Amino acid sequence: MSRFADEKGPTIGYHKIRGLAAGLRMMCYYKKQNFVNVAYGADMKEKWFGGAKPGLVAQNSCMNLPYILNGNDVVTQSNTCMLYLGQKLGIDTFGDFIHNHTVLDQTMDLRNDLMKLVYSGDKAGFDAAAKAHLAGTGKTNFTKLEGFCKGPFMCGGAPQSGDFALFEMLDQHLSIAASVGAADILADFPKLKALHASLRASPELEAYFAADMYAKWAQNNGLFTVYTGQGEDFVYDSTVEEAITF
């Protein structure tokens, strides 16, 4: 019996960026699980706040982005979504629940520190602030995660939901480091470096890395961020809803 309500798979809703939904989308690609990708763009005031959100709030008063819809299940909150999908896809294991949950929480700490940089509003001072972040709170979080990594992945021999969330954060930090001319930020963290390289080279994720949602979408909200991870000609455009099938 399918773990999802119909052949379209779950609906994953988020901003039209990589951000907190990247790990959710990655897991679906990794398991070749069909899903509906709803990504709210520059018109989110109309499409999200004035459109989809009120009806979803009526079903789950905690509603925010990201969310997952699956039959009668209306799931929200970032780490809850990761754990829900990790369980449904058979990626997460019960015996590693606490370890994996800690990975998700520590990765969220890293993400929250990064948000202070990318939503600072200070584009002129970004390079200096980025280098300070990489050498400061970034390194502090990498050190914690490196020490917590069982290898080759965070919980051992196979990736779990925490690894997919962590990959996105490592990837964004590598992108920022390259953009400001910083040294290899993972040179002192061989386990994290190997984890990132392994997922980046995974045949199961080849289609994900070729997809627009990874290659062409902003890392952060294009309406507010000082760092999209894309070129100067990047345009943050309108909402999309697409069926991803395998």
N, C-alpha and C positions, 0 to 999 in steps of 0.2 A: 504494500500500500504506500502511495506517495506521501511524503511528509508535508506536501503542499496541496492547497485546495483544488488547484486545477493545473492543466498542462502549461499554462502561461507562467507558472511559478509565482513567487512573491513579488509584490510591488515594493521597490525601494525608493523612497522620496528624500530629496536633499536639495541643497543649492546646486547650481550648475558649475560646480567646482569639484576638485578631488576631495580635499578635506576629510571630514569625519565619515563620509560614505565610501571612501576609496577602499577600505578594508572589506566592507560589505560586498561591493561590486567584485573585488578581487576573488573573494571566496566563491562567489557564484561561477566566475570564469574557471577557477581552479577545479571545481566539481562538475563543470559543464552543466550547470543548472540554469534553465530558462528563467528569466526575470523581466519585469517591467521596470524600466529606469525612468523615473520622473525627476527631472532636474529643473528647479526654478531659477530663472535667470534675471535679467535686468528688469523684467516686468513682474517681479515677485510680489510687489504691492497688490497688484490686481489678481495674479494667478494663485498666490499662496495666502496672503493675509485676507484678501477679499474673496478668495475663491475656495480652495480646498480646506483651509485650516478650520473654519468654523464647524463644518460637518464632522471633521475628525476629532475636534475637541469634545463634541457631544458624545463620542465613543470612547475617548480616553482624555481625561481632564489634564493629563501631564503632557499633552501633545506638543511636539516641537520637531525641528529637523535635526537629525534624520528620523525617519519612521519606516516601519515595515508593515505591510498589509498582507495577510494570509488567511483567507476565509474570514472567520469571526475574530481572529487575532489582530489586534491593533496595537502595535508595539512602538515605543519611543524611548528616548534617552540613549545616548551613543553606546555606552558599554553594554546596556541591556540588549540593544539591537545586535551587537557583535556576539554576545553569548547566545542569544536566541538563534541566530542564523548558524553559528558554529555548531550548536546542538542539532538543529534541523538537517544540516548538511552532513552530519557525522564526522565533522572535523575535530570537534572538541571531545575529550574523554572525561568521564566522571572522576576518575582517580586523580586527574591533574587540575580539577576545577579551581582549587584555591591558588595554586601556582599560576595558572593561566589568568585568573582574575587579577592577581597582583601585577602581572605583566600589563594588563589593560589599564589598571589604575596608574602605574608608574609611567606608562606611555602617555596617558592623559596629562600627567604632571608636566611632562616634556612638551606636550602640545600646548598646554596653557601658557607656559613660559614663552614659547615661540610666538603665540598670538600677540603678546605685548610688543614684540618686534614688528611683525608684519602689519599690524593695525595701529601703529604708533602715529601715523599721519606725518611722519618726518622723513620724506623721501630723500631730501638732501643729506640727512645724517644717517641714512640707512647703512652704508658700508661700514662705518665705524661702529654703529650699534650692533650690526650683525657679527662683526669680529668679536665684540665684547660678549655677545650671547654665546657664540660658539666656544669661546674660551672659559666662559663662566657657567651659567646654569645648564647650557647644553652639555658641557663636559661632565658636570655633576650628575646629570641624569644618565648619560651614557655609562658612567662608571658604575652606577647602581644596576643598570640593566645588564652590563657585561658580567658583573659578579653573580647575577641571578640566572644567567643563561646556562642551561644544562648541556647544550650542544648536541647536534648541530643547530637545533632550534631551541626556543626558550624552554620548552617542556621536555625536550628529548629528541627522538628520532624523526618526528613528523611535525609539520607546522600546525598550530592551533590558532584560534581566532586572534589571540594576542600577537602572534607573529605577523599577521596581516596588517593589524593596526600599527605595529612597530615599523614594518617595512615602509609605510607611507611617511612616517616621521623621519626615518633615516634618509629616505629618498629626498624629502624636502630639504633637510639639512645639507645633504651633499650638493643639491642644486644651488642653495644659497652660498655655500662655501666656494663653489666654482665661480659664482657670479661676482664675488668680492675678492677673489684671488687668495683665499685662505688655503692653508695646507690641507692634506688629506685628514679630515676630521675623524676618520675611523682607524687611522694608523695604529693608535694605541689600544684599540678595542677589536682584537682579532675575531672574537666570537660574533660580535655584531656585524663586522665586515663580511664574514663568511655567510651569515644568515641572509644579509641583504643580497649578496652575490648569488646565493643559491636560488632564492625566489626570483631574482631578476632573470636568471638563466633557465627557469623552469619551463619545460615544453607545455605544461598545462596552462601557463599564463602568457604564452606567446601572443594569442589573440587579444588579450587584455592590453598588453603594452603597445599593440598596434592600433588600438581603438582610440577614437577621439577623446573619450572620457579620461584617458591617461595622457595621451600625447598632445592634445590640443586645448584641453580645458585648463583654466587657471588653478593654481594650487590653493588659492585663497579667494575670498569674495571680491570680484572685480569692481564692485561699486565702492569699496572702502579700503582695500589693501594697498600698501606701498610696494608689494612684491607679488606679482602673479606667477612668476616662473616662465612666462612667455615673453615674446619679443615686444618691442616698443609699439608695433602696429596691432597689438592684440585688442580685440573688441569683445567686450562682455555682452553677449546678445541674449535673445529671448528664451523662454522656457521650452523644454522639449519633453516629450513623452515617447519612449521607444521600447519596442519589444525586442529583447535580446534572446536569441534562440541558438541552440546547438544541435 
